[in-house]
Amino acid sequence: MNESPLIHVVDDDESLRTAVLRLLDAAGLEAIGYASTGDFLLNPPPDRHGCVVLDVRMPGPSGLDLQAALQRLGVALPVVFLTAYADAASTLQAMKAGAVDVLAKPVDRDTLLDALRRALARDALQRTARDEARRLRERFDSLTPRERQVFDRVIAGKVSKQIADELGIGERTVKTERAQVMTKLGVGSAAELGRLAERLAQLSIQ
């Protein structure tokens, strides 16, 4: 990705938060610190490549509460948890909710940087997938109502004559509309059109 990552460090322990920020700075990574869940939520992160380093236990809403809030708000930044009180229940909850890792305090430098590399790689993949989905939706939205009718019938396996009969138009018109559909959607065959339709169906569920 072209933009540099931004890492958000949320921990009420000022000395640890400062130490992590210094570690990240020494590693050439840009980072911002927050003293609490509320501090983070009152300063929403920009839509930028990155991840969150998050303490599990904090005064007020916990790190697990913030992880849930991020999901509700549609903030897809991957989370790496730090905790001085690792227990099976909270670790399982964090991982089931999509955390990249749950690390014990005090955290080893290389262990933290490895987890952050994995988190940033996940974020890059997620952003690429979202961009591809957005472009696909834009191409599909560019189809006219008639082109969508032809699209639906082509992916159902119907030939031009059947489509023409169903829509009450000429076969030549169907072929023209079909060519337009393929041009707009960037495909070269009915098989590719079928695969694209499957992808569109997946996006509608997500």
GROMACS elastic network, one bead per residue, 0.5 to 0.9 nm:
[ bonds ]
;  ai    aj funct       b0    kb
    1     4     6  0.76466   500
    1    49     6  0.82090   500
    1   124     6  0.69415   500
    1   128     6  0.88440   500
    3    48     6  0.77154   500
    3    49     6  0.68911   500
    4    29     6  0.81606   500
    4    30     6  0.79270   500
    4    48     6  0.84670   500
    4    49     6  0.69556   500
    4    50     6  0.81610   500
    5    29     6  0.70837   500
    5    30     6  0.67511   500
    5    31     6  0.84494   500
    5    48     6  0.71007   500
    5    51     6  0.79127   500
    5   120     6  0.74788   500
    6    29     6  0.72008   500
    6    30     6  0.52339   500
    6    31     6  0.54546   500
    6    32     6  0.75576   500
    6    48     6  0.69927   500
    6    49     6  0.63407   500
    6    51     6  0.69436   500
    6    52     6  0.88018   500
    7    24     6  0.85569   500
    7    29     6  0.74893   500
    7    30     6  0.62837   500
    7    32     6  0.63876   500
    7    33     6  0.86512   500
    7    49     6  0.85913   500
    7    50     6  0.52923   500
    7    51     6  0.51666   500
    7    52     6  0.57696   500
    7    53     6  0.72168   500
    7   116     6  0.86929   500
    7   120     6  0.89963   500
    8    30     6  0.88963   500
    8    31     6  0.57061   500
    8    32     6  0.50781   500
    8    33     6  0.60677   500
    8    34     6  0.74873   500
    8    40     6  0.85583   500
    8    45     6  0.81448   500
    8    50     6  0.77580   500
    8    51     6  0.63524   500
    8    53     6  0.59817   500
    8    54     6  0.80849   500
    9    17     6  0.68463   500
    9    20     6  0.77575   500
    9    21     6  0.74616   500
    9    31     6  0.70156   500
    9    32     6  0.60669   500
    9    34     6  0.60850   500
    9    35     6  0.85388   500
    9    51     6  0.88353   500
    9    52     6  0.59786   500
    9    54     6  0.60961   500
    9    55     6  0.83892   500
   10    17     6  0.74447   500
   10    32     6  0.85609   500
   10    33     6  0.59725   500
   10    35     6  0.59581   500
   10    36     6  0.61064   500
   10    37     6  0.69437   500
   10    39     6  0.85526   500
   10    40     6  0.72056   500
   10    52     6  0.74159   500
   10    53     6  0.61184   500
   10    55     6  0.62253   500
   10    63     6  0.81560   500
   11    14     6  0.71755   500
   11    16     6  0.76564   500
   11    17     6  0.58686   500
   11    33     6  0.77187   500
   11    34     6  0.64140   500
   11    35     6  0.53361   500
   11    36     6  0.61071   500
   11    37     6  0.82697   500
   11    53     6  0.82241   500
   11    54     6  0.63012   500
   11    55     6  0.51349   500
   11    56     6  0.84420   500
   11    57     6  0.85707   500
   11    58     6  0.71379   500
   11    63     6  0.86300   500
   11    82     6  0.86810   500
   12    15     6  0.89418   500
   12    16     6  0.84961   500
   12    17     6  0.74580   500
   12    34     6  0.75943   500
   12    36     6  0.55892   500
   12    37     6  0.88301   500
   12    55     6  0.77766   500
   12    57     6  0.87084   500
   12    58     6  0.60704   500
   12    59     6  0.75786   500
   13    16     6  0.54563   500
   13    17     6  0.59978   500
   13    18     6  0.85451   500
   13    35     6  0.74002   500
   13    55     6  0.89469   500
   13    58     6  0.86172   500
   14    17     6  0.50050   500
   14    18     6  0.59877   500
   14    19     6  0.84699   500
   14    35     6  0.71802   500
   15    18     6  0.51834   500
   15    19     6  0.61459   500
   15    20     6  0.87064   500
   16    20     6  0.61536   500
   16    21     6  0.85422   500
   16   106     6  0.85476   500
   17    20     6  0.52149   500
   17    21     6  0.61795   500
   17    22     6  0.86383   500
   17    33     6  0.67081   500
   17    34     6  0.81551   500
   17    35     6  0.81090   500
   18    21     6  0.50672   500
   18    22     6  0.61433   500
   18    23     6  0.85542   500
   18    33     6  0.77850   500
   19    22     6  0.51579   500
   19    23     6  0.61436   500
   19    24     6  0.86675   500
   20    24     6  0.61538   500
   20    25     6  0.85187   500
   20   109     6  0.88461   500
   21    24     6  0.51703   500
   21    25     6  0.61158   500
   21    26     6  0.86155   500
   21    29     6  0.89347   500
   21    30     6  0.84573   500
   21    31     6  0.62829   500
   21    32     6  0.73279   500
   21    33     6  0.70947   500
   22    26     6  0.61124   500
   22    27     6  0.85565   500
   23    26     6  0.51521   500
   23    27     6  0.62826   500
   23    28     6  0.88331   500
   23    29     6  0.87091   500
   23   109     6  0.75078   500
   24    28     6  0.63627   500
   24    29     6  0.51241   500
   24    30     6  0.69112   500
   24    31     6  0.68634   500
   24   113     6  0.81769   500
   25    28     6  0.50772   500
   25    29     6  0.52432   500
   25    30     6  0.61981   500
   25    31     6  0.72596   500
   26    29     6  0.74136   500
   27    30     6  0.89590   500
   27   113     6  0.84621   500
   33    40     6  0.86538   500
   34    37     6  0.76240   500
   34    38     6  0.87191   500
   34    39     6  0.58244   500
   34    40     6  0.58257   500
   35    38     6  0.82765   500
   35    39     6  0.62385   500
   35    40     6  0.78443   500
   35    58     6  0.89715   500
   36    39     6  0.50705   500
   36    40     6  0.64664   500
   36    41     6  0.87665   500
   36    58     6  0.69116   500
   36    59     6  0.75353   500
   36    60     6  0.79436   500
   36    61     6  0.80572   500
   36    62     6  0.85287   500
   36    63     6  0.87413   500
   37    40     6  0.52201   500
   37    41     6  0.62565   500
   37    42     6  0.86357   500
   37    58     6  0.79402   500
   37    59     6  0.87842   500
   37    60     6  0.76966   500
   37    61     6  0.61417   500
   37    62     6  0.69722   500
   37    63     6  0.69327   500
   37    65     6  0.81771   500
   37    66     6  0.60476   500
   38    41     6  0.50508   500
   38    42     6  0.59864   500
   38    43     6  0.85290   500
   38    60     6  0.82474   500
   38    61     6  0.76110   500
   38    66     6  0.86669   500
   39    42     6  0.52646   500
   39    43     6  0.63835   500
   39    44     6  0.89690   500
   40    43     6  0.51887   500
   40    44     6  0.63041   500
   40    45     6  0.78018   500
   40    66     6  0.87688   500
   41    44     6  0.54240   500
   41    45     6  0.83257   500
   41    66     6  0.83027   500
   41    69     6  0.87924   500
   41    70     6  0.88351   500
   45    48     6  0.77732   500
   45    75     6  0.86293   500
   46    49     6  0.88715   500
   47    50     6  0.88918   500
   47    75     6  0.83971   500
   48    77     6  0.89623   500
   49    77     6  0.79894   500
   49   120     6  0.74614   500
   49   123     6  0.66358   500
   49   124     6  0.68164   500
   49   127     6  0.79017   500
   50    77     6  0.64694   500
   50    78     6  0.77187   500
   50   119     6  0.79164   500
   50   120     6  0.58171   500
   50   123     6  0.66342   500
   50   124     6  0.82706   500
   51    76     6  0.87239   500
   51    79     6  0.59538   500
   51    80     6  0.77270   500
   51   116     6  0.75621   500
   51   119     6  0.62767   500
   51   120     6  0.62468   500
   51   123     6  0.71978   500
   52    77     6  0.65333   500
   52    78     6  0.62363   500
   52    80     6  0.61723   500
   52    81     6  0.82168   500
   52   116     6  0.87910   500
   52   119     6  0.85394   500
   53    78     6  0.87920   500
   53    79     6  0.59877   500
   53    81     6  0.57999   500
   53    82     6  0.70238   500
   53   116     6  0.83026   500
   54    63     6  0.59030   500
   54    64     6  0.86578   500
   54    66     6  0.85930   500
   54    67     6  0.85614   500
   54    79     6  0.68188   500
   54    80     6  0.61350   500
   54    82     6  0.59076   500
   54    83     6  0.84388   500
   55    58     6  0.68530   500
   55    62     6  0.77389   500
   55    63     6  0.54857   500
   55    64     6  0.85918   500
   55    80     6  0.86953   500
   55    81     6  0.57040   500
   55    83     6  0.56898   500
   55    84     6  0.86007   500
   56    62     6  0.58644   500
   56    64     6  0.61621   500
   56    65     6  0.88930   500
   56    81     6  0.63990   500
   56    82     6  0.63401   500
   56    83     6  0.54534   500
   56    84     6  0.82818   500
   56    85     6  0.81174   500
   56    86     6  0.86911   500
   56    90     6  0.81649   500
   56   102     6  0.89828   500
   57    60     6  0.88144   500
   57    61     6  0.83297   500
   57    62     6  0.52290   500
   57    63     6  0.61607   500
   57    64     6  0.82216   500
   57    83     6  0.70874   500
   57    84     6  0.83277   500
   57    85     6  0.78952   500
   58    61     6  0.67470   500
   58    62     6  0.52163   500
   58    63     6  0.69263   500
   59    62     6  0.70313   500
   61    64     6  0.79955   500
   61    65     6  0.56847   500
   61    66     6  0.69719   500
   62    65     6  0.50036   500
   62    66     6  0.64149   500
   62    67     6  0.87030   500
   63    67     6  0.61755   500
   63    68     6  0.86725   500
   63    81     6  0.78368   500
   64    68     6  0.63185   500
   64    69     6  0.86120   500
   64    81     6  0.89620   500
   64    90     6  0.79419   500
   64    93     6  0.79135   500
   64    94     6  0.65913   500
   64    97     6  0.89360   500
   65    68     6  0.51826   500
   65    69     6  0.61690   500
   65    70     6  0.87003   500
   66    70     6  0.60827   500
   66    71     6  0.86292   500
   67    70     6  0.52351   500
   67    71     6  0.65372   500
   67    72     6  0.89016   500
   67    79     6  0.74873   500
   67    94     6  0.80014   500
   67    97     6  0.77727   500
   67    98     6  0.89557   500
   67    99     6  0.84526   500
   68    71     6  0.52150   500
   68    72     6  0.63791   500
   68    73     6  0.87460   500
   68    97     6  0.77298   500
   69    72     6  0.50393   500
   69    73     6  0.61284   500
   69    74     6  0.85682   500
   69    75     6  0.85620   500
   70    73     6  0.50701   500
   70    74     6  0.61175   500
   70    75     6  0.50006   500
   70    76     6  0.70858   500
   70    77     6  0.80513   500
   71    74     6  0.50817   500
   71    75     6  0.58835   500
   71    76     6  0.67294   500
   71    97     6  0.88701   500
   72    75     6  0.76996   500
   73    76     6  0.87196   500
   75    78     6  0.89515   500
   76   123     6  0.78132   500
   76   126     6  0.82163   500
   77   119     6  0.84377   500
   77   120     6  0.87860   500
   77   122     6  0.89697   500
   77   123     6  0.64407   500
   78    98     6  0.75911   500
   78    99     6  0.65326   500
   78   100     6  0.65829   500
   78   119     6  0.56245   500
   78   120     6  0.75124   500
   78   122     6  0.71218   500
   78   123     6  0.62862   500
   79    94     6  0.89430   500
   79    98     6  0.76406   500
   79    99     6  0.50185   500
   79   100     6  0.58582   500
   79   101     6  0.75463   500
   79   102     6  0.89739   500
   79   116     6  0.88952   500
   79   119     6  0.70166   500
   80    99     6  0.59260   500
   80   100     6  0.54157   500
   80   101     6  0.51469   500
   80   102     6  0.61019   500
   80   103     6  0.75735   500
   80   112     6  0.86467   500
   80   115     6  0.69722   500
   80   116     6  0.72037   500
   80   119     6  0.72404   500
   81    91     6  0.88967   500
   81    94     6  0.79600   500
   81    99     6  0.72322   500
   81   100     6  0.79847   500
   81   101     6  0.61977   500
   81   103     6  0.59744   500
   81   104     6  0.84188   500
   82    86     6  0.87788   500
   82   101     6  0.85770   500
   82   102     6  0.59136   500
   82   104     6  0.57361   500
   82   105     6  0.61984   500
   82   106     6  0.85130   500
   82   107     6  0.76798   500
   83    86     6  0.58676   500
   83   102     6  0.73120   500
   83   103     6  0.63259   500
   83   104     6  0.50771   500
   83   105     6  0.54804   500
   83   106     6  0.83674   500
   83   107     6  0.89852   500
   84   103     6  0.86498   500
   84   104     6  0.56963   500
   84   106     6  0.73626   500
   85   104     6  0.76438   500
   85   105     6  0.82855   500
   86    89     6  0.87249   500
   86    90     6  0.72954   500
   86    91     6  0.68379   500
   86   102     6  0.81962   500
   86   103     6  0.82206   500
   86   104     6  0.66269   500
   86   105     6  0.89428   500
   87    90     6  0.57864   500
   87    91     6  0.61172   500
   87    92     6  0.85365   500
   88    91     6  0.51816   500
   88    92     6  0.59366   500
   88    93     6  0.85059   500
   89    92     6  0.52266   500
   89    93     6  0.61570   500
   89    94     6  0.86415   500
   90    94     6  0.60491   500
   90    95     6  0.85598   500
   91    94     6  0.51528   500
   91    95     6  0.61636   500
   91    96     6  0.85125   500
   91   101     6  0.87418   500
   91   102     6  0.64683   500
   92    95     6  0.52067   500
   92    96     6  0.59518   500
   92    97     6  0.84679   500
   93    96     6  0.52343   500
   93    97     6  0.62013   500
   93    98     6  0.88335   500
   93    99     6  0.89280   500
   94    97     6  0.52140   500
   94    98     6  0.65779   500
   94    99     6  0.54991   500
   94   100     6  0.87605   500
   94   101     6  0.83117   500
   94   102     6  0.75951   500
   95    98     6  0.50749   500
   95   100     6  0.70236   500
   95   101     6  0.70402   500
   95   102     6  0.77308   500
   96    99     6  0.72744   500
   98   101     6  0.87996   500
   99   102     6  0.73117   500
   99   119     6  0.87801   500
  100   115     6  0.71132   500
  100   116     6  0.85250   500
  100   118     6  0.72994   500
  100   119     6  0.60478   500
  100   122     6  0.85923   500
  101   115     6  0.66275   500
  101   119     6  0.86217   500
  103   106     6  0.86100   500
  103   107     6  0.66438   500
  103   111     6  0.82154   500
  103   112     6  0.76795   500
  103   115     6  0.87217   500
  104   107     6  0.58161   500
  104   108     6  0.88573   500
  105   108     6  0.82479   500
  107   110     6  0.86364   500
  107   111     6  0.69674   500
  107   112     6  0.64871   500
  108   111     6  0.52117   500
  108   112     6  0.61966   500
  108   113     6  0.86669   500
  109   112     6  0.52978   500
  109   113     6  0.61979   500
  109   114     6  0.85755   500
  110   113     6  0.50874   500
  110   114     6  0.59734   500
  110   115     6  0.85567   500
  111   114     6  0.51930   500
  111   115     6  0.63056   500
  111   116     6  0.86874   500
  112   115     6  0.51627   500
  112   116     6  0.61793   500
  112   117     6  0.86530   500
  113   117     6  0.61051   500
  113   118     6  0.86532   500
  114   117     6  0.51133   500
  114   118     6  0.64151   500
  114   119     6  0.86961   500
  115   118     6  0.51564   500
  115   119     6  0.61799   500
  115   120     6  0.86627   500
  116   120     6  0.60034   500
  116   121     6  0.83870   500
  117   120     6  0.51828   500
  117   121     6  0.60713   500
  117   122     6  0.85839   500
  118   121     6  0.50636   500
  118   122     6  0.61730   500
  118   123     6  0.86351   500
  119   122     6  0.51221   500
  119   123     6  0.62305   500
  119   124     6  0.86854   500
  120   124     6  0.61392   500
  120   125     6  0.86609   500
  121   124     6  0.51126   500
  121   125     6  0.63155   500
  121   126     6  0.86619   500
  122   125     6  0.51770   500
  122   126     6  0.61465   500
  122   127     6  0.86013   500
  123   126     6  0.50399   500
  123   127     6  0.60716   500
  123   128     6  0.85301   500
  124   127     6  0.51923   500
  124   128     6  0.61708   500
  124   129     6  0.86416   500
  125   128     6  0.51165   500
  125   129     6  0.61774   500
  125   130     6  0.86342   500
  126   129     6  0.50991   500
  126   130     6  0.61493   500
  126   131     6  0.86128   500
  127   130     6  0.50290   500
  127   131     6  0.60990   500
  127   132     6  0.85546   500
  128   131     6  0.51373   500
  128   132     6  0.61925   500
  128   133     6  0.85888   500
  129   132     6  0.51246   500
  129   133     6  0.61093   500
  129   134     6  0.85934   500
  130   133     6  0.50133   500
  130   134     6  0.60895   500
  130   135     6  0.86427   500
  131   134     6  0.50851   500
  131   135     6  0.62445   500
  131   136     6  0.85856   500
  132   135     6  0.51856   500
  132   136     6  0.61369   500
  132   137     6  0.86417   500
  133   136     6  0.50460   500
  133   137     6  0.61469   500
  133   138     6  0.85781   500
  133   199     6  0.86730   500
  133   200     6  0.82930   500
  133   203     6  0.72094   500
  134   137     6  0.51685   500
  134   138     6  0.61769   500
  134   139     6  0.87014   500
  135   138     6  0.50531   500
  135   139     6  0.62387   500
  135   140     6  0.86646   500
  136   139     6  0.51712   500
  136   140     6  0.62346   500
  136   141     6  0.85588   500
  136   185     6  0.76857   500
  136   196     6  0.86278   500
  136   199     6  0.89125   500
  136   200     6  0.77420   500
  137   140     6  0.50633   500
  137   141     6  0.59702   500
  137   142     6  0.85925   500
  137   200     6  0.75952   500
  137   203     6  0.87521   500
  138   141     6  0.50423   500
  138   142     6  0.63226   500
  139   142     6  0.52070   500
  139   143     6  0.72496   500
  139   184     6  0.62367   500
  139   185     6  0.57044   500
  139   186     6  0.84913   500
  140   143     6  0.56478   500
  140   148     6  0.84651   500
  140   181     6  0.87993   500
  140   184     6  0.77166   500
  140   185     6  0.66128   500
  140   200     6  0.86793   500
  141   144     6  0.79921   500
  142   184     6  0.73743   500
  142   185     6  0.88397   500
  143   146     6  0.79408   500
  143   147     6  0.56163   500
  143   148     6  0.60767   500
  143   180     6  0.85672   500
  143   181     6  0.68867   500
  143   184     6  0.73304   500
  143   185     6  0.86251   500
  144   147     6  0.50453   500
  144   148     6  0.62422   500
  144   149     6  0.87248   500
  145   148     6  0.51239   500
  145   149     6  0.63908   500
  145   150     6  0.88612   500
  146   149     6  0.50392   500
  146   150     6  0.63905   500
  146   151     6  0.85632   500
  146   167     6  0.89624   500
  146   177     6  0.77017   500
  147   150     6  0.50704   500
  147   151     6  0.59782   500
  147   152     6  0.86123   500
  147   174     6  0.89164   500
  147   177     6  0.58116   500
  147   178     6  0.71124   500
  147   180     6  0.75702   500
  147   181     6  0.61115   500
  148   152     6  0.60961   500
  148   153     6  0.86244   500
  148   181     6  0.79463   500
  149   152     6  0.52871   500
  149   153     6  0.64812   500
  149   154     6  0.87495   500
  149   163     6  0.88286   500
  149   167     6  0.82217   500
  150   153     6  0.52273   500
  150   154     6  0.60639   500
  150   155     6  0.86660   500
  150   160     6  0.89278   500
  150   163     6  0.69677   500
  150   167     6  0.86211   500
  150   174     6  0.70967   500
  150   177     6  0.69529   500
  150   178     6  0.64349   500
  150   181     6  0.80563   500
  151   154     6  0.51982   500
  151   155     6  0.62768   500
  151   156     6  0.85560   500
  151   177     6  0.87690   500
  151   178     6  0.71083   500
  151   181     6  0.68174   500
  151   182     6  0.88463   500
  151   193     6  0.82857   500
  151   197     6  0.89379   500
  152   155     6  0.55315   500
  152   156     6  0.63027   500
  152   197     6  0.88211   500
  153   157     6  0.65637   500
  153   158     6  0.56126   500
  153   159     6  0.81474   500
  153   162     6  0.87683   500
  153   163     6  0.65403   500
  154   157     6  0.52402   500
  154   158     6  0.53434   500
  154   159     6  0.69056   500
  154   160     6  0.81124   500
  154   163     6  0.79872   500
  154   178     6  0.80292   500
  154   190     6  0.70068   500
  154   193     6  0.81881   500
  154   194     6  0.82467   500
  155   158     6  0.74092   500
  155   190     6  0.70140   500
  155   191     6  0.82271   500
  155   193     6  0.67162   500
  155   194     6  0.52802   500
  155   195     6  0.89841   500
  155   197     6  0.72664   500
  156   194     6  0.84230   500
  157   190     6  0.84386   500
  158   161     6  0.81691   500
  158   162     6  0.60821   500
  158   163     6  0.64778   500
  159   162     6  0.54925   500
  159   163     6  0.63369   500
  159   164     6  0.87183   500
  160   163     6  0.50699   500
  160   164     6  0.60179   500
  160   165     6  0.86034   500
  160   171     6  0.59212   500
  160   172     6  0.83824   500
  160   174     6  0.60850   500
  160   175     6  0.66710   500
  160   178     6  0.87359   500
  161   164     6  0.50439   500
  161   165     6  0.61955   500
  161   166     6  0.86493   500
  161   170     6  0.82339   500
  161   171     6  0.57562   500
  161   174     6  0.82070   500
  162   165     6  0.51774   500
  162   166     6  0.62183   500
  162   167     6  0.86339   500
  162   171     6  0.87526   500
  163   166     6  0.51456   500
  163   167     6  0.60721   500
  163   168     6  0.82250   500
  163   169     6  0.82756   500
  163   171     6  0.78474   500
  163   174     6  0.70370   500
  164   167     6  0.52773   500
  164   168     6  0.56162   500
  164   170     6  0.55284   500
  164   171     6  0.52850   500
  164   172     6  0.85898   500
  164   173     6  0.79413   500
  164   174     6  0.61311   500
  165   168     6  0.51333   500
  165   169     6  0.67622   500
  165   170     6  0.79406   500
  165   171     6  0.83277   500
  166   169     6  0.80563   500
  167   170     6  0.87230   500
  167   174     6  0.89869   500
  169   172     6  0.84758   500
  169   173     6  0.66305   500
  169   174     6  0.72022   500
  170   173     6  0.51785   500
  170   174     6  0.64639   500
  170   175     6  0.88753   500
  171   174     6  0.50031   500
  171   175     6  0.63215   500
  171   176     6  0.86770   500
  172   175     6  0.51018   500
  172   176     6  0.62487   500
  172   177     6  0.86451   500
  173   176     6  0.50374   500
  173   177     6  0.61180   500
  173   178     6  0.84666   500
  174   177     6  0.50759   500
  174   178     6  0.59733   500
  174   179     6  0.85419   500
  175   179     6  0.61414   500
  175   180     6  0.86090   500
  176   179     6  0.51693   500
  176   180     6  0.63010   500
  176   181     6  0.87249   500
  177   180     6  0.50231   500
  177   181     6  0.62050   500
  177   182     6  0.87457   500
  178   181     6  0.50357   500
  178   182     6  0.63134   500
  178   183     6  0.86262   500
  179   182     6  0.52047   500
  179   183     6  0.61526   500
  179   184     6  0.86456   500
  179   188     6  0.89476   500
  180   183     6  0.50642   500
  180   184     6  0.60951   500
  180   185     6  0.84825   500
  181   184     6  0.52777   500
  181   185     6  0.60726   500
  181   186     6  0.83481   500
  181   187     6  0.85566   500
  182   185     6  0.51598   500
  182   186     6  0.57487   500
  182   187     6  0.50957   500
  182   188     6  0.62418   500
  182   189     6  0.75357   500
  182   190     6  0.84747   500
  182   193     6  0.73474   500
  183   186     6  0.51129   500
  183   187     6  0.65486   500
  183   188     6  0.77792   500
  184   187     6  0.80782   500
  185   193     6  0.80575   500
  185   196     6  0.84249   500
  186   193     6  0.89344   500
  187   190     6  0.81337   500
  187   191     6  0.89232   500
  187   192     6  0.58658   500
  187   193     6  0.62555   500
  187   196     6  0.84171   500
  188   191     6  0.84305   500
  188   192     6  0.66685   500
  188   193     6  0.77948   500
  189   192     6  0.52769   500
  189   193     6  0.62871   500
  189   194     6  0.87159   500
  190   194     6  0.61449   500
  190   195     6  0.87439   500
  191   194     6  0.50445   500
  191   195     6  0.64347   500
  191   196     6  0.87047   500
  192   195     6  0.51074   500
  192   196     6  0.61843   500
  192   197     6  0.85724   500
  193   196     6  0.50610   500
  193   197     6  0.61439   500
  193   198     6  0.87303   500
  194   197     6  0.50046   500
  194   198     6  0.63662   500
  194   199     6  0.87816   500
  195   198     6  0.51070   500
  195   199     6  0.64118   500
  195   200     6  0.87725   500
  196   199     6  0.50218   500
  196   200     6  0.62512   500
  196   201     6  0.86573   500
  197   200     6  0.50068   500
  197   201     6  0.61922   500
  197   202     6  0.86873   500
  198   201     6  0.50410   500
  198   202     6  0.63109   500
  198   203     6  0.87489   500
  199   202     6  0.50718   500
  199   203     6  0.63000   500
  199   204     6  0.87797   500
  200   203     6  0.50770   500
  200   204     6  0.63331   500
  200   205     6  0.88924   500
  201   204     6  0.52128   500
  201   205     6  0.66592   500
  202   205     6  0.52795   500
  202   206     6  0.64018   500
  203   206     6  0.51006   500
